[in-house]
Amino acid sequence: MNCLYKKSFLKMSDLNQTEIKKVIDFAIFLKEQRNKKKERQYLKKKKIALIFEQQSTRTRCAFEIAIYEQGGYSSYLSPKNIHLGYKESILDTAKVLEKMYDGIQYRGCNHNNIKLLSKNIQIPVWNGLTEKYHPTQLLADLMTIQEYSPNKPINHIICAYVGDASNNIGNTILETAHIMNFELRLIAPKKYWPNKKLLNKYKSNNKITCTENIKEGVKKVDFIYTDVWISMGESDSVLNEKILALKAYQVNNQMLELTKNNHVQVLHCLPALHDNKTQIGNKISKLFNFHDGIEITNEVFQKYNKIIFQQAENRLHTIKSIMIKTMKNQLI
């Protein structure tokens, strides 16, 4: 009997440590089988609705390719082609989709919407990103950490998350560190730490710390993790304030030297403003006098691009794993 069968995955704490490990291990197995061209299709004829209220590259592609390679069918649904929230409520939409599909991926602005979806239907719902959490990303991150530290148990890993620790990745890595029992140092201006309610929930865990001190925060870490500082929908005034506050927290060679670890690795969940070859990267570089990337320098990004793009690829394998685990009662 599969204990994850029909279970929704809205945040990392929906799974326990053992369940997360099983999802990661199965993702690694699926990746190996795919590379050997021996991948088995567990999701034949499964129908999956992909609701995207927010733009996406990796999440959309990973879900669509995962479903296709596993023998299933997907429908891409956006506010432009369905009535969600405009002419039809979230609840009514969910009830309709439940009659036609075997699972639903939701990526949107409001975490309460995905909670409403999952509470009122009997098929699994997976969080492709909300303003609060991004659990499918952290599954890929854990898989990548395991691949790059095969001889080091996860509870011996030290990870520093640098930048805006108040965003959905900051919240999710905080939950993940608590569940998986690895050491996490959130390094950011105090204003950009996770909200007090979430921090208080995990403050008894002495392996989780928040600090503004970059030198102390990155000392002897195994991984430095950063994310783009710009969130969708933020006003110019908020953006200006944030960039000025976070400018000192750019992941660069000076920060890597402070780790005192020649084997440190760098993670980035992408997209990355590591140069000025995007409209927003070029704009911010000019406005705030950045010369080599925003949240991460181009030099560091290129040095660690292998692990960063492996991290992106692993979205495919971990998404396959969580879908299979929650839609198949038995894996024969």
N, C-alpha and C positions, 0 to 999 in steps of 0.2 A: 504494500500500500504506500503510495506516494503522499507524504504529509503536506506537500505544497499544492496538491491538486485543488483547482478552483480558488486558490488563494490570490488575493490582489497584492500588488507591490507598489505602494504609494510612497514609502520612505524606508530607509534601511532598517529601522527598528521594527518593521513588519516581519522581519526574519530574525532568527537567533543566530548565534555564531556557527553552530553546526550546519544549519541550513545554508548560510552564506558560503561556507567552505564547500559544501556539496555543489552549489551552483557554479562556483569558480572552477572546481575540479572537473565538472562536466563540460564547462566551456573550453577548458584546455584540451579535453578529450575530443570535443567536436572540432576544434581547430586542427588538431593532429590528423583526424580522419579526413577533414577537408583537404589538407595539404597532400595527403596520400591518395586523394580522389576516391575515398572509400566512405564518404559521409552517408549515413543512413537518413532517410526522410521520416521523421517522427510526426510531422504535422500535415500529412497528406489530407487534402480536402478540408482542412481547417480554414475558416473564414474569419478575417481579423479586420476590424475597423480602426483606421489611424486618424484620430482627430487632432488637427494642428491649428490651434488658434495663434501660435507664434511661429515665426520663421525657423527653419532648421536645415542643416546640411547633414551632419553625422547621424543624428537621431532618425531622421526620415530615411536616409539611405540604408542605415543599418537595419531598421525594421523591415523595409521593403525587400532588401536582398535576403535577409534572414528568412522571411516568410516564403519567398520564391524558392530559395535553395532547399527549404524543408518541405516543399510540395504543397504549400498552402496558397490562399488567395487573399489579397489585401485591397481595401478601398481607402483612398486618400480623401479625407473630409476636412474642408476648411470653412470658415465663416462665409466665404464667398460662394460656396456651392451647397451648403446646407443651412437650415433655419436656426441653428444652435444659438440660443440666447437672444435672438432677435424676434423671431416669429414663433418659436417653440422653446419651451423651457428645457433646461438640462435634464430634468427628471423624465419628461415625456420623450425626449430624444433617446435617453438611455433605455427606456422600456421598449422603444421601437427597435433599437440596435440589438438588444438582448434576444429578440425573436429571430434575428437573421444571422448573427455572428457568434463566434466561439470565444472571442476575446476582444478587448478594446485597449488601444494605446491612446493616452491623452497628453497633450502638450499645450499648456495654456497659462494664463496670467494669474488665475485664482486657485489656490490649493483647495479651497472649500468646494469648488466644482468637482474636482476629482474624488473628493470624499463623498460627495452626494452621489456621484455615479456608482461608486463601489458599494455603498450602503444599500442601494435600491435594486441591484441586479445580481444575478447568480452566476455570472461569468467573470473571469479574472480581468482586472483593470491594471495596466502598468503605467507608471508615471514617466513620461518622456521629458519632463521638466515642468515645474511650476515656480512661482516666485519664492517658494520656501525650500523646496527640495529637488535634487536631481539624482535619484538613486541608481538609475541605469548607468549613469556616468561613473559612479563610484564602484560599481561592479567591475567595469573595465579597468579602472585604476588599480583595484586590488589584484586583478589578474596580471596586470603589467608588473606590479611590485613583486608578485610571486615569481614571475618569469625572470626578473632581473636579480632576485635574491633567493635562488632555489635552495640554498643551504642555510638560510636564516629564517627561523619561524617568524610569523607575522607579529607575534607579541614581543619580539626583540627588535623590531623595526622602529626607527625614530624618523618621523616625518615633520617637516616644517611647512605650514601653509602660509604664504606671504602675500599681502595685498589687502583686498577687500574681503575680510573674513565674515562680513555680515550678509553676504549673498547666499544663494541657494547651494553653491558648492561648499562654502564655509560651514553652513548648517549641516550639510550631509556628511562632510568629512568628520565633523565633531561627533555626530551619531555613530559613524563607522568606527572611529577610534575607540569609543567607549565599548562597542559590541565586540570588536576584534582584539581589544586590549593591547593596541600598540601605542607608543608614545607620540603625542601630537602637540606641536607648539604652534599656536596661532599667532602670527607676527603681523601686527597692524596698529595704526593709531587707535586709541581706545574707542573713538567714535565708530570705528568700523569693525569692532568685535561682534560676535553673534549676540542676539538680544538676551537680556538678563534672564528671562524665563528659561530659555534653552540652556544658558550657561549654568544657572543654578541647578538644573536637573542633573548635570554631570560634574558639578564642582567637587564632589567627594572623590572623584577619580584623580589620584595624584599623578597620573601619567598624562593628564591634559592641562596645558597651561596657556594663558594669554599674556603676551608681552608686547611692548612697544620697542624693546631693545633688540635690534637686529643682530648685533654681535653675540649676545647671549643666546638668542633664539635659534640661530643656525649652527651653533657649535656642535660638532660631531654628528650632525644629522646624516641619515642615509639618503633621504629624498627631500628636495625642495620642490614644492608644488605651487604654481601660481595660475591665475585666471585673468582674463581681460577685465579691466576696471570699469568698463562702460556697460551698463545694463540697458536693455531695450526700454524706451519710453521715458528715460530720465531727461529732465529739463536742462537747459544750458547752465543755469545757475547751480544746480546740484552737481552737474558734471565738472564745472570749474572748481567748485569747492573740493570735490573728491580728488581730482587730478593733483591739485596743489598739496593736499594732505598726504597723498600716496606716493608722490614723486620720489621720495627718499627710499621707498620700498621696492624699487625696480630690481629685478633679478639680473645681476650683471657679474662680471668677473671678480669684482671686489667682494661681493657677497659670497661667491663660491670659495674664495680664499679664506674667508672668515669661518667656514665650516671646519677647517683643519682636517678635512677628509678628502684624500685624493681620488676616492672612488664614489663620491657623491653623484647622484643622478638628478635630473631635472624633469619634472612632469608639467604638462600644460594641457588643459582639456579642450583648447581651441574653441573659436578662432583666436589667433594671436596677433596683436599689433606689434610685431617685431621689426617692422620697417615702415616706410611711408608710401608703400605701393598700394594702399587702399585709400579710399576717400577719407574715411574717418581717421586713419593713421596719419595721413598727410596733414589733415586739419589740426589735429592735436599737436603734432610735432611742431608746426609753425606757431601755434598759439602759446605753447608752453616751453618752447625752446628745447625740445628733445632732439637729439642728434642720432640716436641709434636705438630705435624701438621705444615702446611705451612701458608696459609692465615687465617686459623682458627684452634684453638687447638682441639684435640680430646675430651678433657673434655667439652669444650663449645659445640662442635658439638653433642655429645651424650646428653647433657642436653636439647638441643633444637631440637633433631632429629624428634620429633613429628610434629612440624610446618614445618620443612624443607622437610620432606617426604610428608606432606600434600600439600605443595607448588608444589612438583613434580607431585603428583596425579592430582592436579587441572589443569595441562596442558591438560589432557584428556577432562575435562568438558568445559574449555574455548575454546579449539579447536573445539569441537562439536558446541558450540554456534556460533563462528564466521563463520564456514562453513555453518551452517543452515541459519544464518541471511543473508549471501551473496549469497546463492543459492536458497532460497525459497522466492518467491514474496509475498506470504501470508502464515502466520502460522495459519492454521485453527485448 
